[in-house]
Each structure stands twice: as structure tokens, then as C-alpha cells.
């Protein structure tokens, strides 16, 4: 395919790079299969321990120089990367769509997120502010400043195979850190393409080799990163199970972790909502990326007086969905990532039925022409009770659970009554309801929206959630502070040495 050639993807690829060079390895070879047609795209050689250690040493060495570059100069490199991504937007978006399975529009949108975070980081490179404080001691000045942290380890998931890396890398680079990226072994080619694009820019600017590294491998490689005391920060995106293991390993060596884990996101549909607008938000949230976003809408909590009308509108909307090749822009829903994901979808369907759920839109696995990969499933809607066990579990698939509520307080309690706390929304034209939802007694999630869905966060805000979502924040706002170390400074410009708290000490 032409987009593979444009991105430099060969039939066999090395999975370790320090930027300008690809490293050899005795690690096993993995094959990337497209969920679109089930056919192999290309193979990748994974890391072994020796090559991994060599790569981390190179990153440490690069940090010693990179941290000395002025932040605006580092920002200039990121600006050029944003422009290079604009040049490669179409082929990279197609690769994201082909290797991961999301629609082409979403693949292109993911690359646009990369461009946007580069633009954000360029401005940030001139705004790494500290504070000045008044000292209690005369002739003294206090202030704080922020310094580069070191090597940032990035572990990303398959569902956003390029954007999440860029959220971390662009910010880390302008902060003066270097990055080691372990992408999902389900989407390694997207990472290789990003590394090649980045290397073009870095080479032109004589960036030290090791500022941008990738290391491809499976679970063991992630465990190496989490346990490695040479890496002060691990930013990990994935399942709650994975995040708990990473968090424990990093904490055990007194490192820092940024965890972006599971979501079980709900939209409250008020009787004051614009129902037509609400349908659009709910359907895209539930079926976009075939339900494989951490911000996908899993639950609809609907006011009982509009329940029948709204579920009827949902069924009509679902009947219009087109499922198929994600590169065909007429299709709304592509495949799940692999057959294991299909098995999890079917398991969740069976559990829902066993608990008493009733399907308003029936589930199923599609077969026949165009569905040969076995990864295409029907988006479905199940009528449930909030206390069902399956409703409290995140299934990475297009299964939408609908339930009723009487009062807003009850709806918020249902919304908050799950272990996860990533994204949430309310659809209402009632100002009091909106403000209650956003108050400290409302949504307990890291993201709370009014009159938009749970999916589609912008890079300008800090992204992340609470509870089993991990508590991490990345991308915009002041999330940059996690990639740096804070230092408090006190300067005595007097000819005396008074002590704090009025303590007297004389010789």
C-alpha cells in the first residue's frame, strides 16, 4: 500500500531505535495483522534485555546534553515536528486506521491531535513558570523553579497508537526530558512510523541521539521499564490491571508514575435535554472507535419521563450505522482490534443476559464478504439495572447500557457508583442541573461535560481521571509539572544570617 511506502514501513522492521539509528536485537519477531482484513501487514523484531539496556544508557547520555538546551530552542524542534506531521498526516492517518481499525476520519483526527499538542508545547516552552514568595526573614528572597526530570518512559495502548505518545513526548521534550516509548505490540508499525518522522526533524537540528527512543516488545518489556530506577517517570496508558502492576513496581523504587487507565463513562439524559443533540453525542460516544476509547460512552442514565422516547430515537440511529472497512468514509464503525476483543465482547453479552439484561438492539459477530477478519461486531444496546455487575466493568467494545432515574441526585449517584472515574456528561438545558453536576457533590470524574458527550477531549485541558482510572493527568493545563522536578530556592542578600521561625543560634 502506498501509505506504507511513504512512511518507510518495510516487510521486516527493527523495533528499537535511539532516534537516528535502529538497533539490532535477538528478540523474537512479532507480526502486525490488520483487523480490517485479518492479513499480516509487516513484522517487527522486538527488544532483548541487552539491547534494551544499551538503549536506556543512550537515553541517559542524551539527557545530559538535551537538558542544557534552552526551553524555547527545544520548543522550536517540537514546532518543526508539528509541521512535519502536517506533511505526513494523510499516510499516517491511514496507517492508524489500517493497523488499529478505527475509521479514517478518526485516524486523521488522531494525527491532528499530535499536531495540536506540538503547537501547545511550543507555547509552553516559554511558559515554564515558577513562583516568587515573600520570606519571613529580612534581606531574603524565596522562589521556586522547575528543572528537567530525566528519562520519561511512555507505555501506550493500541486504541490511540500515536496521539497518547505525542501528548507525553511533546510536553516532556520542551521540559528538557528525553523519552523512551514502549508502544502496544498490537500496533507497532504506527510507532515505527512516528519514530522515522521524528528522526527526520531531529537529524536536521542535530538533536542528541537518544532524545527520542522506542523499544517494542510485550509484557516483559513493560516490566523492565517499570522496574528501571534509571527512569524517574513512567507514563502508562492501558487497563486498570496493567496500571496497578506498573504503579506498584514504580512506587517500589520510589519513582513517579502517571497512570491513565480504564473508564466506565456515563451520560445523564435529563428531561430538560435537547434530545436530538443528545442522540448524536451518545451514539458517537458509544460506537466511535468501535467502543475502544477509554472515554467511550458505556452507560446512559435516562430520566424516566423521556426514557421510552429517547431509547426509541437511539434504536433508529443504530439502525442507520454502517459497519465495515474503516478506510471507506461511508462506514461509521470498523472492527475490534483482534479476536480476543471479540471474545470479551461476547462474554460481556452473555453476562449481561445472565444478570437479566434485555437487548434493545441485538448484538452479534458479522461474517461473510468484507468481514473475513472475524473482528467486526454489531454495536448493541442493553436495558439494565445500575447494580448489575457487568455494568460496573469496562468492556472495550460497542456495548451501551441504558437505565432509568427519577431524581438528579439519584442519577449522579448511579454515575459515580462504579470503580472508574474518567469521563462523564450531562445533557440538559436546565442551568441548575448543569451546575449541580459540575459541583463538588456532582460528578466524581476527572472530566465532566455539559451538552457534549464523554468522548473527544481537547488537548488544552488536563486529561485523566480518578479512582481506578489512576489519578494521572497529561496533555494540557499544568500537566507539564509532572515531567519536571520542583526546586525551592532561598537567597540571603543581607549581611546577617537570621534563622526561620525566629530561632536564635549564636556562637
C-alpha positions as CSV (number, residue, x, y, z in Angstrom):
1,X,0.0,0.0,0.0
2,X,1.4,3.4,-0.9
3,X,1.0,4.9,2.6
4,X,3.3,2.2,4.0
5,X,5.9,3.1,1.5
6,X,5.5,6.8,2.2
7,X,6.1,6.1,5.9
8,X,9.1,3.8,5.3
9,X,7.4,0.6,6.6
10,X,9.3,-2.4,5.2
11,X,8.3,-6.1,5.3
12,X,10.7,-6.6,8.2
13,X,11.4,-3.8,10.7
14,X,13.6,-3.3,13.7
15,X,11.8,-2.4,16.9
16,X,14.4,-0.5,18.8
17,X,15.7,3.0,17.9
18,X,17.6,5.7,19.6
19,X,16.5,8.3,17.1
20,X,19.0,8.3,14.2
21,X,19.9,4.6,14.4
22,X,17.9,1.3,14.6
23,X,19.4,-1.2,16.9
24,X,19.8,-4.9,16.3
25,X,18.3,-7.4,18.7
26,X,18.0,-11.2,19.3
27,X,14.4,-10.7,20.5
28,X,11.5,-12.5,18.9
29,X,9.8,-11.2,15.8
30,X,6.1,-10.2,16.0
31,X,3.7,-9.8,13.1
32,X,1.2,-6.9,13.0
33,X,-2.1,-8.0,11.5
34,X,-4.7,-5.6,10.3
35,X,-8.1,-6.2,11.9
36,X,-9.7,-4.8,8.7
37,X,-9.0,-7.9,6.7
38,X,-7.0,-10.2,9.1
39,X,-4.0,-10.1,6.8
40,X,-0.4,-9.5,8.0
41,X,1.0,-6.0,7.4
42,X,4.6,-6.4,8.4
43,X,6.8,-8.0,11.1
44,X,8.9,-6.3,13.8
45,X,12.0,-7.5,15.7
46,X,11.4,-6.9,19.5
47,X,13.8,-6.0,22.2
48,X,16.1,-8.3,24.2
49,X,17.5,-7.3,27.6
50,X,20.9,-6.4,26.3
51,X,19.7,-4.1,23.6
52,X,17.2,-2.5,26.0
53,X,19.9,-1.7,28.5
54,X,22.0,-0.2,25.6
55,X,19.1,2.0,24.6
56,X,18.4,3.3,28.1
57,X,22.1,4.1,28.5
58,X,22.0,6.1,25.3
59,X,18.9,8.0,26.6
60,X,20.6,8.8,29.8
61,X,23.6,10.2,27.9
62,X,21.4,12.3,25.6
63,X,19.6,13.8,28.6
64,X,22.8,15.3,29.9
65,X,23.1,17.5,26.8
66,X,19.4,18.0,26.0
67,X,18.6,19.5,29.4
68,X,21.1,22.3,28.7
69,X,19.3,23.4,25.5
70,X,17.2,26.5,26.3
71,X,13.5,25.5,26.6
72,X,12.4,27.8,23.7
73,X,15.1,26.1,21.5
74,X,13.6,22.7,22.4
75,X,10.2,24.2,21.6
76,X,11.4,25.1,18.1
77,X,12.3,21.5,17.5
78,X,8.8,20.5,18.5
79,X,7.3,23.2,16.2
80,X,9.2,21.7,13.3
81,X,7.9,18.2,14.3
82,X,4.3,19.6,14.2
83,X,4.9,20.8,10.6
84,X,6.4,17.5,9.6
85,X,3.3,15.7,10.9
86,X,1.2,18.0,8.8
87,X,3.1,16.7,5.8
88,X,2.6,13.1,6.8
89,X,-1.0,13.5,8.1
90,X,-2.7,11.5,5.4
91,X,-0.4,8.4,5.2
92,X,0.0,8.3,9.0
93,X,-3.8,8.6,9.5
94,X,-4.3,5.8,7.0
95,X,-1.8,3.6,8.9
96,X,-3.5,4.3,12.2
97,X,-6.8,3.3,10.6
98,X,-5.4,0.2,8.9
99,X,-3.4,-1.2,11.8
100,X,-5.8,-0.3,14.6
101,X,-9.1,-0.4,12.8
102,X,-10.6,3.0,13.6
103,X,-12.4,5.0,10.9
104,X,-10.2,7.0,8.6
105,X,-11.8,10.2,9.9
106,X,-10.7,9.2,13.4
107,X,-7.2,8.1,12.2
108,X,-6.7,11.6,10.6
109,X,-8.2,13.2,13.8
110,X,-5.6,11.4,15.9
111,X,-2.8,12.7,13.8
112,X,-4.4,16.2,14.2
113,X,-4.2,15.7,18.0
114,X,-0.4,15.2,17.5
115,X,-0.2,18.4,15.6
116,X,-2.2,20.3,18.2
117,X,-0.1,19.1,21.1
118,X,3.0,20.2,19.3
119,X,1.5,23.7,18.9
120,X,0.6,23.7,22.6
121,X,4.1,22.6,23.6
122,X,5.8,25.3,21.5
123,X,4.0,28.0,23.6
124,X,4.6,26.1,26.8
125,X,8.3,26.2,26.1
126,X,8.3,29.9,27.0
127,X,5.9,29.5,30.0
128,X,7.5,27.0,32.4
129,X,6.8,29.4,35.2
130,X,7.8,29.3,38.9
131,X,6.5,31.4,41.8
132,X,8.2,34.1,43.9
133,X,7.3,34.1,47.6
134,X,8.0,36.6,50.4
135,X,10.4,35.4,53.0
136,X,9.7,35.9,56.7
137,X,13.4,36.8,57.1
138,X,14.6,40.3,56.2
139,X,17.1,40.5,53.4
140,X,15.9,37.2,51.9
141,X,14.1,36.3,48.7
142,X,12.3,32.9,48.0
143,X,11.3,31.5,44.7
144,X,10.7,28.1,43.1
145,X,11.9,26.8,39.7
146,X,11.3,23.7,37.7
147,X,14.1,21.5,36.3
148,X,14.1,18.7,33.8
149,X,13.4,15.3,35.4
150,X,15.3,12.8,33.2
151,X,14.3,9.8,31.2
152,X,10.5,9.6,30.7
153,X,9.1,6.1,30.0
154,X,5.9,6.0,27.9
155,X,3.8,2.9,27.7
156,X,0.9,3.4,25.4
157,X,-2.2,1.3,24.4
158,X,-3.4,0.2,21.0
159,X,-6.5,2.3,20.8
160,X,-4.7,5.6,20.4
161,X,-1.4,4.3,18.9
162,X,0.2,7.7,18.1
163,X,-1.7,10.5,19.9
164,X,-1.1,9.4,23.5
165,X,2.6,9.1,22.9
166,X,2.7,12.7,21.5
167,X,0.8,14.0,24.5
168,X,3.6,12.8,26.6
169,X,6.6,13.3,24.3
170,X,6.0,16.8,23.1
171,X,5.5,18.1,26.7
172,X,8.4,16.0,28.1
173,X,10.8,17.3,25.4
174,X,10.1,21.0,26.0
175,X,10.5,20.3,29.7
176,X,14.0,19.0,28.9
177,X,13.3,15.3,29.3
178,X,14.2,12.5,26.9
179,X,11.6,9.8,26.1
180,X,11.6,6.0,25.8
181,X,8.4,4.8,24.2
182,X,7.0,1.2,24.5
183,X,4.0,1.1,22.2
184,X,1.4,-1.6,22.2
185,X,2.7,-4.7,20.5
186,X,-0.7,-4.8,18.7
187,X,0.2,-1.5,16.8
188,X,4.0,-1.4,16.5
189,X,4.1,0.0,12.9
190,X,2.4,3.2,14.0
191,X,5.2,3.7,16.5
192,X,7.9,2.9,13.9
193,X,6.4,5.5,11.5
194,X,6.3,8.1,14.2
195,X,10.0,7.4,15.1
196,X,11.0,7.8,11.5
197,X,9.1,11.1,11.1
198,X,10.6,12.4,14.4
199,X,14.1,11.3,13.3
200,X,13.9,13.4,10.2
201,X,13.4,16.6,12.2
202,X,15.9,15.7,14.9
203,X,18.6,14.9,12.4
204,X,18.1,18.2,10.7
205,X,18.6,20.0,14.0
206,X,21.5,17.9,15.4
207,X,19.4,16.8,18.4
208,X,21.4,14.4,20.5
209,X,20.8,10.7,19.7
210,X,18.7,9.2,22.4
211,X,16.2,12.1,23.0
212,X,13.5,10.0,21.2
213,X,13.7,6.3,21.7
214,X,11.3,3.4,21.0
215,X,11.5,-0.1,22.4
216,X,9.0,-2.6,21.0
217,X,8.1,-5.8,23.0
218,X,5.5,-7.5,25.1
219,X,4.6,-7.5,28.8
220,X,8.2,-8.3,29.8
221,X,9.5,-5.1,28.2
222,X,6.9,-3.1,30.1
223,X,8.1,-4.7,33.3
224,X,11.7,-3.7,32.5
225,X,10.6,-0.1,32.2
226,X,8.5,-0.1,35.3
227,X,11.3,-1.6,37.5
228,X,14.1,0.5,36.0
229,X,15.5,3.0,38.5
230,X,17.1,5.0,35.7
231,X,13.7,6.1,34.6
232,X,12.2,8.6,37.1
233,X,8.8,8.8,35.4
234,X,6.6,6.2,33.8
235,X,3.5,7.4,32.0
236,X,1.3,4.3,31.3
237,X,-2.0,4.1,29.5
238,X,-4.0,0.9,29.5
239,X,-6.1,-1.3,31.6
240,X,-6.6,-0.9,35.4
241,X,-5.0,-4.4,35.9
242,X,-1.9,-3.2,34.0
243,X,-1.8,0.1,35.8
244,X,-1.9,-1.5,39.2
245,X,1.1,-3.6,38.3
246,X,3.0,-0.7,36.9
247,X,2.1,1.6,39.7
248,X,3.3,-0.9,42.4
249,X,6.6,-1.5,40.6
250,X,7.4,2.2,40.1
251,X,6.4,3.1,43.7
252,X,8.5,0.2,45.0
253,X,11.6,2.0,43.7
254,X,10.3,5.5,44.7
255,X,9.7,6.5,41.1
256,X,6.9,8.6,39.7
257,X,4.0,7.3,37.7
258,X,1.3,8.9,35.6
259,X,-1.5,6.4,35.1
260,X,-4.3,6.7,32.5
261,X,-6.4,3.6,33.0
262,X,-9.9,2.3,32.4
263,X,-13.1,4.3,32.0
264,X,-16.8,3.5,32.5
265,X,-18.3,6.7,31.3
266,X,-21.9,7.7,31.6
267,X,-24.1,10.4,30.1
268,X,-27.1,11.6,32.1
269,X,-30.0,12.4,29.8
270,X,-32.3,14.9,31.6
271,X,-35.9,15.6,30.8
272,X,-34.6,19.1,30.0
273,X,-32.2,17.9,27.4
274,X,-32.2,18.6,23.7
275,X,-32.9,15.0,22.8
276,X,-31.8,15.2,19.1
277,X,-28.4,16.6,20.1
278,X,-28.1,14.1,22.9
279,X,-28.6,11.2,20.5
280,X,-25.6,12.4,18.4
281,X,-23.4,12.6,21.5
282,X,-24.5,9.3,22.8
283,X,-24.2,7.3,19.6
284,X,-20.7,8.7,18.7
285,X,-19.5,8.2,22.3
286,X,-20.7,4.6,22.2
287,X,-19.7,3.4,18.7
288,X,-16.8,5.6,17.9
289,X,-13.5,3.6,17.5
290,X,-15.9,0.6,17.9
291,X,-16.2,1.4,21.6
292,X,-12.5,1.1,22.2
293,X,-11.8,4.5,23.6
294,X,-11.1,5.0,27.3
295,X,-13.7,7.8,27.1
296,X,-16.3,5.7,25.2
297,X,-19.8,6.1,26.5
298,X,-20.7,2.8,28.3
299,X,-23.8,3.9,30.2
300,X,-26.8,6.1,29.6
301,X,-28.7,7.2,32.7
302,X,-32.1,8.5,31.3
303,X,-34.8,10.4,33.1
304,X,-37.8,8.1,33.3
305,X,-40.2,10.6,31.7
306,X,-38.2,10.6,28.4
307,X,-36.8,7.1,28.6
308,X,-39.1,5.5,26.1
309,X,-38.8,8.3,23.6
310,X,-35.1,8.6,23.9
311,X,-34.4,4.8,23.6
312,X,-36.7,4.8,20.5
313,X,-34.5,7.5,19.0
314,X,-31.4,5.5,19.8
315,X,-32.7,2.4,18.1
316,X,-33.5,4.4,14.9
317,X,-30.0,5.9,15.0
318,X,-28.3,2.4,15.5
319,X,-30.3,1.1,12.5
320,X,-28.5,3.6,10.3
321,X,-25.0,2.6,11.3
322,X,-22.8,1.2,8.6
323,X,-20.1,-1.3,9.7
324,X,-17.1,-2.2,7.5
325,X,-13.7,-1.2,6.1
326,X,-12.7,1.9,8.1
327,X,-10.9,3.4,5.2
328,X,-14.3,3.7,3.5
329,X,-15.5,7.0,4.7
330,X,-19.1,5.9,4.3
331,X,-18.7,3.5,7.2
332,X,-19.3,4.6,10.8
333,X,-17.9,1.5,12.7
334,X,-14.8,-0.5,12.0
335,X,-13.5,-3.7,13.5
336,X,-12.4,-4.6,17.0
337,X,-8.6,-4.8,17.4
338,X,-8.5,-8.7,17.3
339,X,-10.4,-11.9,18.0
340,X,-9.6,-11.7,21.7
341,X,-11.5,-8.4,21.9
342,X,-14.4,-10.2,20.1
343,X,-14.3,-12.9,22.7
344,X,-14.5,-10.3,25.5
345,X,-17.5,-8.7,23.7
346,X,-19.3,-12.0,23.6
347,X,-18.5,-12.8,27.2
348,X,-19.9,-9.4,28.3
349,X,-23.1,-10.0,26.3
350,X,-23.6,-13.4,27.9
351,X,-23.0,-12.0,31.4
352,X,-25.5,-9.2,30.7
353,X,-28.2,-11.7,29.7
354,X,-27.4,-13.9,32.7
355,X,-27.9,-11.0,35.1
356,X,-31.3,-10.1,33.5
357,X,-30.3,-7.6,30.8
358,X,-32.7,-7.1,27.8
359,X,-31.2,-6.1,24.5
360,X,-33.0,-3.3,22.7
361,X,-30.5,-3.6,19.8
362,X,-29.2,-7.1,19.4
363,X,-25.5,-8.0,19.5
364,X,-23.7,-10.3,17.1
365,X,-20.5,-11.1,15.2
366,X,-20.6,-10.3,11.5
367,X,-19.3,-12.7,8.9
368,X,-19.2,-13.0,5.1
369,X,-17.8,-10.7,2.4
370,X,-16.0,-7.8,3.9
371,X,-15.9,-9.3,7.4
372,X,-13.3,-12.1,6.8
373,X,-11.1,-11.0,9.7
374,X,-13.7,-12.1,12.2
375,X,-13.3,-8.8,14.2
376,X,-16.5,-7.0,13.2
377,X,-19.3,-6.9,15.8
378,X,-22.7,-5.2,16.0
379,X,-23.0,-2.2,18.3
380,X,-25.7,-3.1,20.7
381,X,-27.9,-1.6,23.4
382,X,-28.9,-3.4,26.6
383,X,-31.5,-2.3,29.1
384,X,-30.1,-3.0,32.6
385,X,-30.3,-2.1,36.3
386,X,-27.4,0.0,37.7
387,X,-26.4,-2.6,40.2
388,X,-25.6,-5.3,37.6
389,X,-22.0,-6.5,37.9
390,X,-21.3,-6.2,34.1
391,X,-22.4,-2.5,34.2
392,X,-19.6,-1.8,36.7
393,X,-17.0,-3.4,34.4
394,X,-15.3,-1.8,31.4
395,X,-15.6,-3.8,28.2
396,X,-13.6,-2.4,25.3
397,X,-16.4,-2.9,22.7
398,X,-19.5,-1.1,21.4
399,X,-22.0,-2.2,24.2
400,X,-24.2,0.5,25.6
401,X,-26.1,0.0,28.8
402,X,-29.3,2.1,29.4
403,X,-31.1,2.6,32.7
404,X,-33.7,4.9,34.2
405,X,-33.5,7.5,37.0
406,X,-36.1,9.6,38.9
407,X,-34.2,12.4,40.5
408,X,-30.9,14.1,39.5
409,X,-29.4,13.2,42.8
410,X,-30.1,9.5,42.0
411,X,-28.7,9.9,38.5
412,X,-25.4,11.3,39.9
413,X,-25.2,8.5,42.5
414,X,-25.6,6.0,39.6
415,X,-23.0,7.8,37.6
416,X,-20.5,7.8,40.4
417,X,-21.3,4.2,41.5
418,X,-18.6,2.5,39.5
419,X,-14.9,1.9,40.3
420,X,-13.7,4.1,37.4
421,X,-13.7,7.9,37.2
422,X,-12.6,9.1,33.8
423,X,-15.2,11.0,31.8
424,X,-18.8,12.0,32.4
425,X,-21.5,14.2,30.9
426,X,-25.0,15.6,31.4
427,X,-27.4,16.6,28.7
428,X,-29.6,19.4,30.0
429,X,-30.8,22.9,29.2
430,X,-31.5,23.4,32.9
431,X,-28.8,25.7,34.5
432,X,-29.4,24.3,38.0
433,X,-28.9,20.7,36.9
434,X,-25.7,21.6,35.0
435,X,-24.2,23.4,37.9
436,X,-25.1,20.7,40.3
437,X,-23.5,18.1,38.1
438,X,-20.3,20.2,38.0
439,X,-20.2,20.9,41.7
440,X,-18.3,19.1,44.4
441,X,-21.4,17.0,45.1
442,X,-21.8,16.1,41.4
443,X,-19.6,14.0,39.1
444,X,-16.6,12.4,40.7
445,X,-14.7,12.1,37.3
446,X,-11.6,13.9,36.1
447,X,-13.7,15.1,33.1
448,X,-17.3,16.4,33.4
449,X,-19.1,17.9,30.4
450,X,-22.4,19.6,29.8
451,X,-24.2,19.1,26.5
452,X,-21.4,17.3,24.8
453,X,-20.6,13.6,25.1
454,X,-17.9,11.8,27.1
455,X,-15.6,11.3,24.2
456,X,-13.4,13.7,22.3
457,X,-11.3,15.6,24.8
458,X,-9.3,18.6,23.6
459,X,-5.5,18.8,24.3
460,X,-5.7,22.2,26.0
461,X,-7.2,20.7,29.2
462,X,-5.5,18.2,31.6
463,X,-6.7,14.7,30.6
464,X,-7.2,12.0,33.2
465,X,-9.5,10.6,35.9
466,X,-9.9,9.4,39.4
467,X,-10.4,6.2,41.3
468,X,-9.3,3.1,39.3
469,X,-8.6,5.4,36.3
470,X,-5.4,6.1,38.1
471,X,-5.4,9.8,39.0
472,X,-2.9,10.8,36.3
473,X,-3.1,14.0,34.2
474,X,-1.5,14.5,30.8
475,X,-1.7,16.9,27.8
476,X,-2.8,20.4,28.6
477,X,-3.2,22.9,31.5
478,X,-0.4,22.4,34.1
479,X,0.1,18.7,33.5
480,X,3.7,19.7,32.4
481,X,4.7,19.9,36.1
482,X,4.8,16.1,36.4
483,X,7.6,15.9,33.9
484,X,9.8,18.2,35.9
485,X,11.2,18.5,39.4
486,X,10.3,21.4,41.6
487,X,13.1,23.2,43.5
488,X,12.6,25.9,46.2
489,X,15.3,28.5,46.5
490,X,16.1,31.0,49.2
491,X,18.7,33.8,48.7
492,X,20.1,35.8,51.5
493,X,21.4,39.1,50.2
494,X,21.9,40.6,53.7
495,X,25.0,40.7,55.9
496,X,23.3,38.6,58.6
497,X,22.0,35.0,58.9
498,X,18.6,35.1,60.7
499,X,17.0,31.7,61.1
500,X,13.5,30.8,60.3
501,X,10.7,30.7,62.9
502,X,12.7,33.2,65.0
503,X,15.2,30.6,66.3
504,X,18.3,32.1,68.0
505,X,21.7,30.4,67.5
506,X,24.8,32.3,68.4
507,X,28.5,31.2,68.6
